[in-house]
Amino acid sequence: MVSRGSYRLLVLVSALSLVYIFWPEVYNAGDYIRQTNSFSSQKYIEQAFEANDSELACLHGLSLSGEHTAHHTHLRKADPIPNVVHFIFGLKNPFTSPDVGRFDFLSYLAIRSAIVALQPDIIYLHYSYLSEPPSPNPAADPLTNPWIRRLVPHVKLVHHPPDESKTQYAHLSDTMRLRFLLQEGGIYLDIDAFALRPFDRILASPSPHDIVLGAEGGNRWGLCNAVIAARANSSFVARWLASYEDADLSREWNYHSVLLPKELAREHPTEVCALAPDAFFWPTWTWRHVEWMHEPLNRDEAAYWKGEIRRHGGSLFENQLAYHSWSQMAWDRYLKYLTPEAIRGSDTRFNLLVRRFMEDDV
């Protein structure tokens, strides 16, 4: 006869086993409820918007509304922002920290998007670890990675010794991108950001609007650092970089990368050109928006979006220049399953956007 205690233990073990077996589904269900319930703030991130006059002027490289009179003496003719692209990857070693990910097919595809859409003068890939398979040796040859071998004819690899401090690698990347832009100017793209159309017009932003940033969220709650275009020696970039010097980054995630730049833009409006959310960061990172980008399309839907992409020169929307794919929110649900075969064979809005960047023999 089974005792009451043994029965309870058996029930507990069985329940834990089921949770373990179905944990991904349980986690996703909980995450879905957390993100989409009626009390979630995501409805504000998803809210509809229209680009205002200043954002449209910025998009087209024109003087912002009213500046021709109020600030005429501050505007000056300046050289365009350099059409030079910076990517950063592999600051932490996947050999010892597998969760940081490897330079893979989607990383390759993001850089290919910059090659095809931006036709830049040069692309820099700044890295500490790129070898495949991962190695404990920071000096391991990056050309062991087949995706890097494909890109090398078009990309300049820039090795950076591993950072031995305890700085979180995402925050280390935040400061590195600002240093590169302060010193050299150009375009910075996160490795999960896909350039869709030329940036020529925003690169002509009238000085002293020496940095171009995009709003995040339909409510424009911040200016995101995943896509940046800036002239060298930008006062805004220098001020932004200096703010990291005494910051306790262990206590924050997105303040310095999203919220602070908006605060700085309010304080120094003549230094920054701010674009509407649809330029770089729409659709957003919310559950429903990520799902919308990756849901399968039927034949009529696919035909419609193919037509829209053709009509807009490579993007889903009229004013869209890039798409940030929000890997932190989309990786486990969609991105990690994408292969060349999946992108070619399955019609989703994301796949339709990036399909043209693949080389024929991939």
Salt bridges, closest charged atoms under 4 A:
ASP31 OD1 - ARG34 NH2 2.54
GLU46 OE1 - ARG288 NE 3.18
GLU55 OE2 - ARG220 NE 2.76
GLU67 OE2 - HIS209 NE2 2.57
GLU132 OE2 - ARG102 NH1 2.56
ASP174 OD2 - HIS171 ND1 3.50
ASP174 OD1 - ARG177 NH2 3.34
ASP190 OD1 - ARG177 NH1 3.29
ASP190 OD2 - HIS324 NE2 3.77
ASP192 OD1 - HIS324 NE2 2.97
ASP210 OD1 - ARG231 NH1 2.83
ASP248 OD2 - ARG251 NE 2.94
GLU252 OE2 - HIS256 ND1 2.70
GLU267 OE1 - HIS268 NE2 3.92
GLU271 OE1 - ARG239 NH1 2.60
GLU295 OE2 - ARG349 NH1 2.87
GLU308 OE1 - ARG311 NH2 2.99
GLU308 OE1 - HIS312 NE2 3.37
ASP332 OD1 - LYS336 NZ 3.62
ASP347 OD1 - ARG355 NH2 2.81
GLU359 OE1 - ARG150 NH1 3.15
ASP361 OD1 - ARG150 NH1 3.03
